[in-house]
Amino acid sequence: MQRSFSYLVAPKIHHQNFHLTKKKKISSWTSAIKKASSPQEALNLYKQMQNQSIPFDSYSILFTIKSCTHFLPNNLSLIRHLHAHLFKIGFNSHVYVATSLLYAYVISSFEDARLLFDEMPEKNAVTFNTMITGYSMSRDIESARLIFNEIPSKDLASYSAMISGYLSNGSWDKGLTLFREMIVNEPFKPDQITLVSILSGCTRMGSLGLLLGKSIHSFIEKNEWEMNVELGTVLVDMYTKCGFLKGASQIFERMKERNVMSWSVMICGLANHGYGEEALSIFEKMEEAGIKPNEITFTGILSACTHAGLIDKGKKYFEKMIQEYKIKPRIQHYGCMVDLLGKGGRLEEAYEVIESMKLEPNVVIWSSLLAACKVHKRFEMAEKVIERVLMVVKPESDGGVYTLISDLYSLNGKWEKAQWVRELMVNQNVKKVRGSSFIRTTGTT
């Protein structure tokens, strides 16, 4: 430790006298640090112990390190000074203290964390799991797996950390393989945290995700797990995002308790798959149950109105969101309203919504109205919208908008302007890819 962490400078402290007569005093100081009303107060108490030569025990140190994490990752020097002090008083090799310190370094400086890990004389399961999490956060999943392989006796938390690491880094197949290995080969069963993590990952795995989600659902039922709010909600979310609405509805109806997220994911799931009327029906039941909707709920509601072509209802719900529930509209709410009015041919109203926005309208908002102009052949308004679009469009990410503008000019017989847009695309290295999506040839997607 002394060689690798030679840059650490310990604060000046008095000689530590670990006399038995001070045991009671140590206990009272430890209790005070534990019960401190704020992280800063805990650190102040720790400094007072230094200044008054009060001996430290592992508990007082652990509570102090925990307080330090509230100041991370922006105050690395704080944890380094604490580390230096622990080295001086001989607590750096204490496995629980070192592991707690390791977690603080993982948050603030993974390079320091790796140094500390390599030099720890003793490691426990939490030590290894902390490093797995650290490597996963750093998107170095291969190194995380090497740490996982080093663990002499893997526990549930070890598997959970590694599986979560795979899923958070997009390695769905490896996460699935490890999950199956855990169920088949190990004597313990996954806990709810692990299952929720995996089910959340299923939504990004396509058809494979649905198969995995169904197998986890079967595992839950086979082991007679209670369908509580969190588990039920994540199952509903998984099934809706994987397109299995029947399964989502069955889970939703069986839930004994539902919170605002439970209702919202069901509403959004139905809306996103075109079941607007059904989504609105769920919303009415939500209000009858006395559950207050949030901004996510109303994103689903407005989307449902768009899919169902319910323009007046959509306007009513938008006003209700603002007036009755005091929710400030976000960009996605305005986007839904512009899309709803634009598809219904009420382009002047859509333009008024944009002009009334408390937020800066982005390219998606303007493009939605522009697409409506194309559908309804409103070329005069399109000219006005194009001027605004060109102020916010980014060739590297919004290339498809250029094609939309060129198409509008062509439909309106303005061939010179259509040609100008195509030349602009060439000059800015915008290349058409699948569908109407465009990317800059030197960029990434």
N, C-alpha and C positions, 0 to 999 in steps of 0.2 A: 504493500500500500504506500509506503513512504516514498518509493522511487517513482511510481506512476503518478501519484498525486502530490508531487513535490511543490506544485504551484499553490497548493492550499496554504493559506496563512491563518493560523488560529488566533482568535482574539485573546487578549491578555486576561488571564484568570488567576485566581489565587490557588494555592495548594489545596487539593481536595483531601479532606480528612474523613475517611469512612469509619467513623467511630460508632459503636453500637448505641451509645446514648442518644444519637441523633435520629434513630430509626423513626420515632414518632414524628419528628419534624419533617423528615423526608416524605412520609406518607401524607402529611397535610399539604405540603407543597405540590405533590403529584396530583392530589385531589383538586387543588386550586387551578392547576393548569388544565386538567380535564374539564372542569366546569367553567372555564373562562368564557366570557360572553362574546368574545371575538378572537380571531386569530392573532391580532396585534397584542391583545391583552395576554394571551398565552406566551407569546415571545417575550414580552416585558417581564413576566414572571420568571421565565427561564434565565433572562439576563440578571435578574435580582438574585437568583440562586447562585449564579457565577460570582457575582460581586460579594455575596455574603458567605462564600465558601461552603454552601450547602451541598452535600454529596448528592449525586444523581443516581437514580435507579433506572432500569430498563423502561418502566412505565412512564416516568416523567419525560424520558427522551422520545418514546414512541408518540406520546401526545403532542410533543413539541414539533416533531417532524410532520405529523398530520396537519398541524397549524400552518407550517411553512408551505404546504402544497397549495394553500389558498392564494399565495403570492406568485405562483408559477403559471406559465413558463417565463414570465418577464423579469424575474429576479433570481437568476441563477447564482449570483454571488452569495445570496442569503444561504442557500443550501450548501454551497461550498464551504462557507465559514462554519456552519454547523457541523459539517463533515470533519473539518479540521479539528474542531473541539472534541468531537467524539473519538477521533484518533488519539488525541492527547490524553484523554482520560481512560482509554483502553476499551471503549465500547464498540469500536469499529468492527470487531470480529464476532460480536454477538449476532447470531443468525437472524433474529427477529428485527433487531435494530437495523442491521445491514440491509435486510429485505425491504424494510420501510423506506430506508434511504434510497435504495435502488428504484423504487417506484417514483420517488420525487425526481430522480435523475431522468427516468424514462419520459416524464412529462416535459422536462426542461432541456436536457442535453443527453441524447442517446449515446454519444461518444463516451461521456463520463459514465453512463450506465454500463456500457460494455466493459470499461476498465474495472469498475467495481465488481461486476459479475465474475470476471476472470480471476480476480484476486481474492474472492471470498473463500475462506478455508472450509466453510460449511454451507451447504445449500439445502433448502427444503422445497417442497412442491410449489409453494407460493413464489419462491425465488424464480424457478423455471417458468412458471406461468406468467409472471410479470415481464420476463424477457420476451416470451412469445407474443404477448400483447404489444410490447414496444416495437418489435420487428414488424408486426402486422401494421401498426400505425405508420411505420416508416416505409411501408409497401415493399418490404424485403421478405416476402413470404417463404423463400427458399431457406433463408437463415433461420426463420421462425421454426420451420420443420426440422432443421438440424438440432435446434435446442430441444424440441419436442422429443426427438429420437434419443437424446441424452438422458431423459428423465428415467431414473431407475425403477420407480414405482408410480406409474401414471394413475391419476385419480380423475374423477368426473370433471373437476375444474380444468385439468390439463386438456382433456378432449374438447371441452367447451371453448377454451381459449383458442385452440388450434382450428377447430371447425369455424368459429366466428372469424378468425383471421383469413381463412380460405374464402369464405363468403364475402367478406368486406372488400377483398381484393379481386373478386370476380372469378375465382377458381371454383366454380360450382361443382364440377365433376369430382374434384379432389375432396371437397367438403362432404359431398354425398358419400363417397367411398369411405371416408373416415367415420362418418356417422354410422354407416352400416357395420363397420368393423367394431365400433364401440358397443353396439347392441348385441352383436353375435359373440364377440370374443371376451368381453369384459363382464365382471360380476355385478356391476352397478348399472343403473338405468339413468337415462338423461333426465335432468330436471327441467322445470318450466322455462327457465332462462335460456337453456340450450335450445329447446323446441321452438320458442318464440323467435330466436335468432335465425334458426334454419327456415322456419316458415316465412319469415320476412324475406329471406334470400330466394325462396321459391318463386316469388313474383317476377324475378328477372331471369328465369331459366327456361321460359317457354313451355313446351309440352313436357319436357323432362321435369320442370318445376311442379307441374300439376300431378304427375305420377308420384314424385317425392312427397308432395303435400298430402296426397291421399293416403300414402303409407304411414305418414306421421299421424294423420287423423285416426287411422285404424289402430295405431299403437296407443293413442290416447284412450280410445274406447275400450280396447282390449284390457288395458290396465286400470280401467274404471276411474280415470281422472275426472275431477269436477270441472265442468265447463264454466270457469269463472270469467269475469269481464275481459281480462287481458288475453287469455287464451282464445276465448270465443271471438273476440274482435280481430285478432290476427288471422284466425282461420277464415273468417268472413272476407277479410281483405285479400288473403291469398287466393281464395276461390274466385272472387270477382275479377281480380287482375289476371287470373289465368283463364277467365271466360266461362267458368263453371258456375253459373248463376243459381242453378237448382241446388247445388251443394251449399252455396252461400246462404240462400234463403232458409234451408233446413236448419243450419247452425244458428242463424239469427233468431228464428222462431223458438228454438230450444233454449236459448239463453234466459236464465232466470233473472239476471240483472244486466242492464245495458247502460252505458254512459254515453256522453255526447259523441265520442269517437265511434262507438258501436253503430249508432244510428247514421252517422256521417259516412262511414265507409260503405254501408249498405245503399244509402242514397246515391253516393258518387258512383258506385259499381253499376247500379241499374242505369243511371244517366249515361255513363260512358259507353254502355252497350245498346243505347237507343231506346231503353224502356222508360221514357219520360213520365208517362202517366203513373206507372207503378212507383217511380221514385217520389213523385208528389204525394201519392197515397201514403207512403212510409213517413214522409215529412209531417203529414197531418196527424198520424198516430204518435209521432214524436212530440208534437205540441200538446196533444191530449194527455200524454204521459208526464207532462210538466218538465220536460228536458229543454233547457235553453240552447238553441242552435248557436254555432260559432261561424267563423268566416269560411271554414272548410265546408260546412253544411250548405251554406248559400252558394258556394262555387258549384256544388252538385245540383242544387235546385235550379240555378240559372242555366246550367248545362242541360238539365232535363227539359226545361222549357224550350231551349234551342232545338233539341232533337225532336221534340213533339210539335214544334211550330206554334207554341203558345205565347204569342207576342204580348198580349195584354196581361196575361198571368205573370209573365216574366217581369214586366214593368212594375206590377203590383208587388211582387216578392222583393224586387230591388229596393223599392221605397220602404217596404216593411223592414228590410234588413237595416236600413239607415234610421228610420223614424222610431220603430218599435224596439228594436234590439240594440240600437246605438252602435252598430258596427260600421266603422269607416271602410268604404269600398277600397279594395286593393286592385292592382293592375289586372288580375285574373277576372275580377267581377266586371270591370269595365269591358274587358275583352269579350266576355260572354254576352254582355248587352249589345255591343257593336255587332257581334256575329248574329245574334238573335234578330235585331232590327234589319241588318243588311240582308240576311237570307229572306226576310219577309218583304223585301222591297221598300222598306221605309228608310231610305238612305239619308234623307234630311234629318230625321230624328237620330240616326246613328252618328251623323256628323255633329249634331248638337251635344250628344253624350260625350264625344271626344273633347269638344271645346269646353265642356263644363268640368272636365277632370281636374281634381286637385293634384294629380300626379302628372309627370311628363309622359305623354303617350309614346310608346316605343314602336319599333318597326312592325311588330306583330299586330298591334292595334290598327295602324294605318293600312297594312297589307290586307287585313280582314275586310276593311271597307272597300279597298281597291278591288278585291276579288268579287265583292257584291256588285260593284260598278260594272265589271265585266259580264257577270251573269245577267244583269238587268239592262245592259247596254246603255248605261248612263255616262256617256263620254264627256259631257260638260263637267260633271262633278269629278270624274276621273282625273281630268286635267288639274283641277284644284288639289286633289289628293296626292297626285304624283309629285307636285312641288314639295309637299310636306314629307313624303316618303324619302325623297332624294336627300333630305336634310339629315336623316337618321340611319339610312341604309349603310351596311358594312359589307363590301364585296366578299370578304373572306368568310363570312358566316350567313349572309342574307342574299346569296347569289340568285336564288329562285325568284326574288322580287323583280329582278331585271327582266326575266322572261315574261313575267306577268305584265310589266309595263310595255314591253315590246309587243306582246299579243294585243293589248288594248289599242296601241297606236295602229297596228295592222288592221284590226277590226273596224277602226274608225277611218281607214283609208289614208292615214298619215304615214306613208311609206318612208319618207325621209327621216322622220323622227324614230321610226322603228329601226331603221338602219343605223342611226346614231347610237341607239341603245346597244345594239349588237356590237358595234365597233368599240363602245365603251367597255363592254364585257371583255373583249379581246385585249384591249390596252391594259386592263386591270387584272389580266390573267385569271378570269373567272371561267371555270370549266363546268359544263353540265355533267352531272352524274345521274344516278338512278332517279326516275321520276322527274320532279321539277326542282330537285335539290341542287345547289351549286356550291362549289368550293374553290378557293384559290389554289392553284396548282402547287404552290410552294408551301401551303399550309397543311394542317392536319384536321381530320374530322373526329 
